[in-house]
Amino acid sequence: MKYKAVIFDMDGVIFDTEVVSRRGWCKVAQKYNLDDMENEFLNIIGTNHRYSRQYLLKRYGDFDVDGFMVDTRIEFRRDLLENGIPVKK
C-alpha cells in the first residue's frame, strides 16, 4: 500500500497526548516528591525541553531534573503502549 499523505499532529488537534503527558508528569512527580505538579504542568505544556528544565529548577530547586525528564518520557511511552493514544472529539 502506498500512502499519498501523512498528517503530523504536532499541536494536539487529533490526538490528545497532553492528557497522557500530564498523567505521566504527575506520576513521576510523586517519585521525586515534587508537589503541585498538576498546576505546574500547565505552566510548562507546549514549551521546549530547555524552558521546561529551567522552569522546574526555578520552581523546585536543585534536584535531578534530567532524571525527572527521562522518567516522564519513559512513563509517557509506557502509558501509550498500555492504553493507546486518546483521540480528541
N, C-alpha and C positions, 0 to 999 in steps of 0.2 A: 504494500500500500504506500503510495506517495502522498505526502502532505502538501497542500497548497499554501497553507498559512500556519503560523504559530502565534498564540496570544500569550504575551507576558503580562501577568497581573502583578505589577510592581507596587501598587498602592492599595491593595485590598478591595478592588472593585468586584471581583468574582469570588475569591476565596477569603474567608475570614481568619487569616493566620494571626491577626492581632490577638484574638482570644486565646489562641494556643500559646503565643508568646507570653501573654500576661500570666496565664496559669503556671508556665514554667518559671518565670521570674519570681513569682510569689512562692512557689515551692522551694526553689533554690535559696531564696532569701531566708527562709526558716533555717536551713542548714548553716548559713553564715550569721545567724542571729541579727538580721537586718530588719528593723521594724518598718511598718507603714509602706511596704513595697507596692501595695495596690495603688496608692496615690502617687508615689514616686515614679512608678512606671508611666503614668500619664505625662510626666514631665520629660520623659526620655523617648517614648514611642515616636517613630518617624525620624529620629536623628541618626547620625552616623556613630560608628564604634568609638571614635576618638571623643566626641562630645559625651556619649554615654559614660565612658570611663572617667572622664574629668568630673562629670556631674556626680557620679557615685562616690568618688573620693572626696569631693567637697561636702556632700551630704552626710556620709558615714565615716569619714576619716580614714586613717590608714588601715586597710585590710587587704586581703588577697583578691583584689578586683579582677585581675587577669584570670584567676581560677574561677571566680564567680561567672565571668563572661563565658568561659569554656563550658562550665556546668550548665548555664542556661541554654547554650546551643545543643548540648547533649540531651537535655530534658525536652527541648523543642522537637528534636528528631524522634526521640522515644515516643512522645505523645502522638506525633503524626503517624508513626508506624502502628501504634496500638489503636488509635481512634480515627484515623483518616483525616482528611483535610475538610474542615467545615466550609460549606458553600453559603454565600450570602443570599438572602431572599431577593 
